[in-house]
Amino acid sequence: MGRLTDHDFEVVCRDLFGEILGVPLELFPRGRDRGIDLRHMAADGTTTVVQCKHWPRATQATLTKRLIKDELPKVVALKPDRYLIATSVGLTVDGKAGIREAFAPYVHTTGDLYGLEEIVAELRSRPELVRRHFRLWLSGTAVLQTVLNQEKYVRSSWLRKRIPRAADTFVPHEGFDRAKAILDDQRVCVINGIPGVGKTTVALMLAAWLLGNGYEVHEISKDAEEITALWREGTLQLFLYDDFLGQTTLESQLNKNEDARLIDIIREIQEAPDKALVMTTRDYILEHARQKHERIGAPDVSDATSVVHLTDLSLGVRGQILYNHVHYAQVPAERKWPFADPVVWRPIVEHRNFSPRLIEETLRLAARREQDVAAAVLKNLDDPRRIWERIVENDLTDEAVHLLEVLFTLRTATLDTLNESWTRYRKERGLEADARTFRRALQVLDGTMVAVDQYGVSFHNPSIADYLRFHLDAGRAPMAALLGSLVDPGQIRSLVDASRMADGAGILAQLKSEDERTAAAVVETAHFVEWSSSPGDESEASHLQWVLETAELMDSALLAAYVVKELELGPWHDEHVEHLASLMDAMDGSRLIAQRSVERFAGEVVDGIRRDLAEHVEAGDWWEAIRLHEALGQIPGGLLSGSELEALVECALDGLRQVVGGDDSFFDAEPPTTLLRFLLDQGYDGSAGDEHAENFAAVKGLVDRFARFPDVPYFVPREETAAPGPYSDEMRDREVIAELMKRLRDPDVTSEV
């Protein structure tokens, strides 16, 4: 019972006393003035209240004193027909008699007072109820004694340390439920997912589950043959094989023919009533192994695979994780109280850097160094430098730090690209750069600071990239060597982007100090630009604009000269007009581009757009022609006149007929609105009574009709646009978290840890 939180205790009591009393019980959020934890109101109006007090280390005298002082006045005010007390404090016969006398007539008999022994007895007679509450089951004395004291059941010191520690803060979630269901059904479970999502924690909790059912737990650390050596007929045994395929695809955890042996063992365990096997692996490694070892793709493995998703950590789960970590943190009770304030806990559970690992680390550091623990946690989440600086600057090997520095420029990369860039970086620094050293560096970081999956390598948490930006800004990595390591156009862009940020002045100064190498790297990115029909993709014009903006940032005459040279090459006939207009705007405001170059380029762009516009007019494409006309209006001297404008107006008038004759079931109001606006700008309003007047009025009617419903597309069924209900799951989660965190202010809760 002692390892349950007070919220866990109340939820268990709700189900337990619901069975004891034979009636459903409502669970109420705690309030200082209500005096109700659980309640049942019968049809005849009679009321039964169950008060829950989870103070596992309190004395009977303390409990009695607090009940009489705090709860008795509330009971007198409520006047329930029956009042029961459930507590994790042991109650003697005399102690019960004293409480019964104080609370008469609401407590009918001492049988309505349930101390620790009575609750445990009731739970023992209801094993299925205990199984429904995993943390309750996990908190059983037998389980803890098995894990902590009986070495014959756990043959690994690592497991003896990790299981109790993980149990304190573990919150069951859908990923755990899926894995447990597979293990119950098949006796074998392969837990799969990205690094850091909680695969090992789920495996440890499954191990704890089977420990409580009499299983020995054996950690497998080498290969499947260990299972054969440990196998004892007639003995309940669980084999826990963490990272059974290795931690990266660079290593081969499966020895010769081990894939076949592993499949044989899986089949043996599935047929053995006294054996179980739990294995964990990263999703990309499992996929890689399936490609390399055909047997790993067999149904024996695929049917036993359960994936733990990041989305399994819902808002409610995150709130409970935070509460558990704070509840069990080794800090004075008064330093936990601030977490009860929504202003403190809400930014934490919603934070983009939230992860159980990060919360645990920040609390651990804060407990040692900070007086205001809540403020320290928020500060660490907002600025994780305090966490990562110690690791990067003091704990990691040089080759691992160099890998992080290179990955900062890549953000995400294939193993081959990362290896190539890291090798160049190390050689630029005159250091060893062989495959073994790279593999060792990656293994040090994988699962803690970087995540490796089938798509490549990336930072495990966004906060790590934030810290690496500070690391580079402080000049802790030689910029010349980084510039010499570039193998991907995105790397120099990452460095330039970092230098633009408010805390990137140091990076900018370093790039400027390496002006020639920086300019060369920026220019080199032009080779990777490919034409695309989508304006959302990069083009030569948008790329030149980026180069010009980089030149302005760095005050680089080299880059400005490159831009001018490229502008002179032309032609710009096939470029996206939006990109050309944006480039023109950037040039017009640049202090590095001479005005004559701006005017020359503007003339070329105007000529090209006019040619495109004439082609669209000839083809009757009024929508694209008007769009080009609007782009010309943004360039000095670009507006049409004379016969060119007349031809465009005629094309637009014909467009009225096209709109009226078209299918309006998927009507888009923007093109006809643009059409009407253009015609009105040219002085045509349909009042002349000519052949186009009727079509003008019809199009205007369509536009007016849909303008009344600008945010609701015509073709969307009404029921799909209905407003959501008054409460969503997230809203309910927030309410539960709020009530849970409030309990950190209760001295009887925080002092009992």
N, C-alpha and C positions, 0 to 999 in steps of 0.2 A: 504493500500500500504506500510505503514511504516514497516511492519513485513516481507516483501519480501526481499530476498537478491538481490543484483544487477544482479546476474545470473538469478534468478527467473524472475526478471523484463524483462530482454532481451528475455527470452523464451516466456513469455506472449505477449510481443510486436510483436514478430515474427508471432505468430498465429493471433493476433488482426489485425495488419496492412496487413497481407496477405488477410484477409477478407475485410478490408476497401478498399484496392487497387485492390483486385481481382486478385492478382498474387502471386505466391510462392516467399518467401524471404529466402535467405541464411543467416544463423547465423554464424558470424565470431568470432574467438577468439580475445580477445582484444590485440591490439598492440599499443605501444606508438606512432608509426609513420604512422598508416594506416588510421585512421579516419573513419573506416567503422564498424558498428555493424551489420546492416542488409542491404542486397543488392538484387536487381533484375536486371538482364540484359536481355533485350528483344531481339528477333530474329534480329531486325534491328540495334542492337548495342546500343540503348539508355539505360541509366543507372539511376536507382532510388536507393537512399541511405536513410536509416532511422537511425538517430543517437539517442541512448538511454542514458538518464542521470537519474539515480535513486539516487537522493539526497533529500529524503523526508523532511529533516529538514533545508535544505538550503534556503536562501532568493532568491527572484527573482533577486536582484542586484548581488549576488554572482554568480548565474547561468549565467547571461548575461556576466559578466566579464570573467568567465572561458571559456565560449563558444567562445568569440571573441579572447581571448588570445591563447587558445589551439587548438580549432577546425577549426577556420576560415582559417588559413594557409593551413591546410590539405585539406579543401574543395576546395580552389583555385587550389591546386596542382592536385586534383582528377578531377575537372571539371565535376561533375555529371550533368545529364540533369534535375534531380529533387532532392531536398534535403529536408527531413522532420526531425523534431525534436520531440521526445517523452520524456517527463520528468515527474517525480513525484512531481515537484515543481509547485505551483500554478502560473499561468501567467495572468496578467492584460491585458487590451486592449492596453495600452501604452507600456507595456513591450513587447508584441508581435510585436508591430510596430517597436520598436527599434531593435529587433533581425532580423525582416524581412528586414529592411533597411541595416543592417550590412552584411547579407548573400545574398543580391540580386546579381545576378539574379537567384541563385540556389534555394533559397526558393521562390516559385512562389507567394504565398499569405500567409496571416496570418493564413489561414485555414490549412496550412501545419505545423503549430506549435501546438502541442498537450500538454497542461498542465494537471495537476492532474484532474481538473474538466471535461475536454473533454475526457480523457481516462476513467474515472469512468462512464461517460454517455455512451460511446461506449460499455463498458463492461456490463452495465445494460441492454442494448438492445440485449446482446448475452449471455443469461444464460447458454447455453450449453457449450460455450467456457470457462466460469468461472468454470463450473463443471469439465471440463477436467484438470484444474489446481488447485489441491486441496489446495496448500499453498496460492494461490491467493484468493480462496474462503474463506479459513480460516482467511485471513488477513482483511476481510471485516469489516468495522466499525460496522455494525449491530451485527456481531458475537461477536466482542470484547466487545461491550457495554453490550450485553446479558450476557456474561460470567462474566464480571468484576463488573457490576453495578446493574443488575436486579436480585435481590435475588429470586424473585418469580419464575424465570425459573430454578435456580439451588439451590436446598434445602440442599446443603452440602458445608460447608466451605472448606473441603478437595478438592472437585471438583473445586471450584472457584479458588483455588491456583494452582492445578495441571494442569488444561487444558491450561491456557495461557503459563505456563512454558514449558509444553511438546510441545506446538505448535511452540515455537521459534526454536527448533532444530529438529523437526520431519521431516523425509524424507520419502515420500511415497515409498512403495516397493510392491513386488508381494503379500506378506502376507496380507498387508492392502487391496490391491485390491480384493483379494479373499474374505476376510471378508466383505467388503462393498457390493460386489455383492450378497453374501448370505443374508445380511440384507435387501438389496433392494428387493430381490425376496421373502423372507419368513417372513420378519419383526422380525425374531428371529435369533441370531447368537451366537453360543458357540465358543469362541476363545480358542484354545487348543494348548499347546506346553510346552517345558521345561522351568524351571524357568530362568528369566533374558533375555529371547529371545525377549521380547517386547510386551507381550500379553496385559498388562494393558495400555501401550501407545497406542496401536491400538484401544483398547476400548475407551480411552479418545478422540481419534481423531474421532471415530464414533459418540461419544456423541457431540462433537463440530459440526460435520456435521449436525446432527439433530437439535441442538440448532439453527443453522442458518436457519433452515426451520420451526422455530416456536415451537419446542418441549420443554416442560419442561423436565428436567433431574433429576431423583431421584436416589440416591444411596441406594442400598439395602444392609444392613449389618448384618441382623440377619437370616431371613428365608423368604420363599415365601409368608407367610401371610402378610408381609409388603406390597407386591404388591397389595393385595386385599384391604388393608386399604387405600392405596394411590390412588386407581383407581377412576377416575372421568370420567363419560360418556361425550363424545363430546369434550374432551380436548386432545390435542396432548401431549403424554407422552412417555418418554423413561425411562426404568428401567435398571439401571446399577448394575449388581450383580457380583462383583469381587470375585474370589475364592469361587464360589458358592458351591463347594463340600468340602471346607476346604483347609488348606495348607499342611496337611500330611494325610496319611492313618491311623495315630494313633488317629485322631479325627473324629467324625461323624458329619458332618455339616447338614445332612438330619435328621430331627427329625422324630418321628413316623408318618408314612403315608405321609410325606412331598414329597416323590418321586411321589406319585399319585397326590398330589395337584400341584406340579410343572408341571407335564405333562398337567394337566387340564389348568393351566395358559398359558402354551406355546400354546396350541391349541386355547384358547380364543384370545390371542394376534395375532396369525396367521390369525384369522378371522376378527380382528378389524382393520379398516383402519386408526385409529388415535393412535395406540399403537405400541411400539417396545420394544424389550428386548435384551440386550447384556450381556452375561455371560462369565467369564473367568475361566479356571481351568488348572491344570497341566495334562499332558497326562497320567501319571501313575495313578493319582487319578481318572480320568474319567474311565480308564479301571477297576480299583478296584471297583468303584461305579457300573459299569455295571454288574460286577460279583455278587455284593451284592444286588443290586436293579434292578430287571429285567426290570422295566419300563424305567430306564435310557438308556437302550439299544434299546428302541423303535425308529422307523424312525423319530419321531418328534424331537428327540435330534440328532441322527446320521446324518440326512440329513442337519441339521442346523449347523454342526460342521465344523469349518475352522481351519486348523493347520498353525501356524506361525513357519517357519523353520529358523534355523541359516543361512542356505544358502540364505535366502531372503536378507541378508545383503551382497550384492555383493561388489566388490571392488569400483564400482562407488558410491553405496549407502554409504559405509563407508567414502569415500572421502567427500561427501556432508555433512554427519553427523559431521565430523571433522571441516569442514569449518563453518557450522552453530554454533557449540559450540564456536569456536574461535571468529567468527563474533559477537556473542552476549555476549561474556565474559566481565565481568566488570573490564577491565584492560585498561590502556592507549593505544591509537592507535599504538604508536611506539613499544609497546611490543608484538603486534600482527604481525608486519611485518616479523619477521624471519620465520613464518609459510609458507610464500610464496616460500621459498627455497625448492626444491625437496629433498635436503639432509635432511631436517627436516621432511616434511610431508610424504614422501614415507615410511620410517621405521615405522611411526605411523599407517598408514592405512594397512600395511602389517604385523603388529606385532601380534604375537601369543596371546598376552594378550589383544588385542583390544576388547573393548565393549563400547557402548555408555555410560553405567554407569561409567566405569572406566575413560573414557575421561572426563566426566563431573566432577568427583571427583578430578582428577588431576588438571584440570583447576581451580576449585574452591579453592583448597589448594594453588596452585601456585599464584593465583591472590592476595592472602592475604600475602604470605610470600616471594615470589621470585621476583627478578627483571627480570631475563631471563626466561620468561614463557615457551617459546618453549623448551629450554634446560631442564626445570623442568618436562615438560610432558614426554619427551623422557626418562629422568632419572627415573621417576616414573614407566614407562612401563618396562624398563629394570630391575629396582630394586624396585618392588612395596612395599618394606618394609616401605617406608615413608607413604604410604596410610594405609596399614593394621596394622602397629604397633600401631598407635593411636587407632584404633578400638579394636584390640585384647587386648592391655595392659590397656586401659582406659575405654572403653565403654561396653564391654561384661560382662555378669555374669560369675562367676567362673565355673558353670556347663557347660556353653557354650564353654568356653575356653578349659575345659577338654575334651569336645567332639571333638574339633578341634585337640587337641594333639593326641588323640587316632586315629582319622581319618587319620592323617598324616602317621601312621604306616600301615593303611589298604589301603589307597588311594581310594578304592571304596569297599563298603560292603553292604550286605543286612541290613535291619533295625534290624533284630534279632542279627546278628553278631556284629554290632556296639553297640547295647544295651548291649550285654553280655560283650564285652571288656570294654566299658565305665563303667559298673557296677563294674567290677573287679578293674578298675583303681581308681574309687572313694573309694572303700572299702580299697584298699591298702593305700590310703591317709587318711583313717579314716573319710570319709565324707558320707553324705546321698546319697543313690543311688537307689531311688524308680522309678517306671515307670512314675509317674507324673513329677518328676524332669527331667527325660530324655526327656519326651515329650516337656516340657517347653524349655529346651535347644535347641532342634531341631527346634522348632517353631521360636525361636529367630534368628537362623542362616539360615533357609530355604529361598531360593530366594535371599539372599544377599551374604552369604559366602559359602553355600553348596547348591547342587542341589539334589533333591530327585526325582527319577523316578521309573518305574516299575522294573528296574534292581537293584536299591539300592541307596546308598548315596555316593556322591563324592564331591570334591571341585568344587565350581561354576566357578572358574577361576584358571588356572595353577599358576598364581602369588601368590595365597593364600598359595599353597603348598610350593612355594619358600620362602615365609615369615616364615611359620611354621618351616622350616628347620633352619633358622636363630634363631628363637625363642628357639628351642631345643638346638641348638649349644651354645647359650648363657647361658644354664643351667637354663632356666625358667620353666622347667618341670622336676620333679624327675625321673631319669632314672630307679631307682629301682622299682618305682611304675609302670612305663611303661612296664618294663620287666615282672612284675607280672600280667599285664593285657592281655598278649598275648593269643589269642584263634585261631589264623590262622597262618600258616607257613610263609605267605607273610609278616607278621608284622616285624619279626626279620630281614628278608631280606631287608625291606625298611630301617630299622635303619642302617644296615651294609652298604647298598648302599649309604646312606646319609653321613656316616662316611668316605667314600672313596673320597668324593668330596673335591674340593679345600677349600671350606668354611665349611667343616665338622669336623675340628680338635677337636672342643669342644665335639661333639657327640662321636667321637672315644675315647677321654679321659674318658668320662663318661662310655662308654661300658667297657673299660679296668678296670675301678674302680669297676665294677660289674662283674668281670671275671667269677665267678662260675655260676651266673644266665645267663649271656650272653652265655657261652659255653653250658649250659643245653638247652637253647632255640634253639641254632644252631643245636645241636644234635637231638632235638625233630623233626626237619623238615624231618629227614630221614623216618619217619613213613608215610609221605604223598607222597613218590616217588613210582610211579607205572611204570611197564615196558611198553614200547610202541615200535611199529615197526618202528616209524619214528625217524631218527637221530635228527630231530629238537626238539624233546621232551626231557625232563630231564630223565636221567637214574641214576642208582646207581653210576656209574663211574663219570658222570658229576657232580652229587651231591657231591661226595667225593672231587672232584677238587674244588668246591666252598667252602667246609668246610676247605680244606687245604689253599686256598687263604685267607679265613677269619682268620685262625690261624696265617698266616704270617702277616696279617694286624694288628692283635691285639697282636702279639707276645705271643700267647697262647699255653703253653705246654699241657694244658688239651685237646684242640682241636687236636693238633698234635698227641697226644697219641691215641685219638679216631680214627683218620685216619689210623694209623699203625695197630691198632687192627682190623679194618674192612678189611684192605688189606689182613690180614692173614686168613680171613674166606674163601674167594673165594667160589666156582670157578667162573671164569670170561668168561666162554665159550659162553654165550648168549648175552654178552654186545655188543653195537655198537663199531666197531673197531675204529671209529673216536674219540669216547669218551675215549677209553682206551689209544690211542696214546697221546691225549691231557693231560690226567691224568699223564701218564708217563713223559711227558715233564715238567709238573708242579712239580712233585716229584724230578726230576733230578736237578732242580734249587732251591730246598727248603733247607734252613738252619736248618729246624726243623726235617727233616726225615733223619735217618741214612742211609749211602750208602748200607749197607747190606740189609736193607728193600727194597730199590729201586731195587737192583739186584734180590732179591727173587721174587718180584712182576713182574719184567720184564720177568723172566723165565716163570712164570705162564701164563703171557699174550701171549708170543711167542708160547708156547705149545698150548694154546687154539686157536690162530689164524691159526696155521698150521693144526690143526684138521678140523677147518671149511673150510680151503682152499682145503684140500684133498677131502672133501665131495663135494664141488662145481666142482672140476676137474672130479670126478667120474660121476657127473650128467651132465657134458658137459657145465656147466655154466661158460664160459671163462671170461665174463665181471666181475662177482663178484670175480672170482678167481684171476684175475689180480689186481683188486682193493685191495684185501687182501694182495697180494704180495707187492704192493706199501706201504701199511701200515707197513708191516714187515720191510721194508727198513728204516723206521724211528726209529726203536728200535735197539740198539746195539746188534749184534749177531743174528739178526732175519732173515737175508736173506736166501733163499732156496739154496740148492745145491744138487748135485748128482741126484738120481732117482726122488726125489720130484720135482726138477726144470725141469727135462726131461719130466715128466708127464704133467707139466703145459705148456711147449712149445708145446707138441702134441695137448693139448686141444686148445691152441691158434691157431695153424695151422688149426684145424678143424673149428675154429670160422670163418676163412676166407670164407669157403664154406657157412656157415650160413648167413654171411653178403651178399654175392653175390646172394644167392637164396632168400633173403628176399624182402619185399615190401618197396621200397624207397620213396613212396609218402609222408610219414611223416618222412623223413630222419633226423636223429640226428647224426651229425658228430663226437660227442665226443667219443662214444664207439669204432667205428672203428679206429679213430685216436689213441686212447689209445692202441688198439690192434696192430697197425702197429708200434707204438713206442716201445712196449714191445718186439716184434719180432726183430726189428732192434737192440735193446739193447742186445739181445741174439745172434746177429751175423747173423740173417736171413734177406736177402734183396730181395729174389726171383730170384737171378741171377743163382742159381744152376740148373735151368731147371727141377726141380722135379715136382711131381704131384701138388704141392701147388703154383707153380710159377704163373700160369695163374690167380688163385684166388687172389694172392697177388697184381698183377698188376691191376686187376679189382677193388679191394677195394681201392687201392691208387688213381685210377682214380676218384672214387666216392668222396673221401675225397678232392682231388684237385679241383674237380668241385664245391663243396659247400664251399670250403675255399675262393673262389672268392667273395662270398656273405655272409660273416660271420654274418651280423646283420639282414639279411632278410630271414626268414624261407621260405623254398621252397613252402609250401602249402598256403601261404598268398596271396590272389589276389592282383594284382598290384595296383588297385585303393585304397586299404586299406593302402598301404604304401606310398601314395603320400604325398608330403610335404604340410603343411598347407598354407593357403593363407597369403598374406603379412601383413594382419591386423586381429587381433583377438579382441573379445569383451574387453578383459582385456587391450589390447593396446589402444583401443579407450577410455576406462575408464581413463587410465593414462593421456591421452591428455586432457580430460575434466577436471580432477582434477587439472592438472598443470595450466590450464588457470584460473580455479576458484580460486585457492590459490593465484595466482599472484595479484588478486584484493585486497588482504589484505594489499598490499603496497600502495594502492591508499588512500590518506588521506581523500578524499571526501566520500569513502566507510566506512572506519573504524571510522571516526569521527561522523558519523550519527547514531550510535547505541544508 
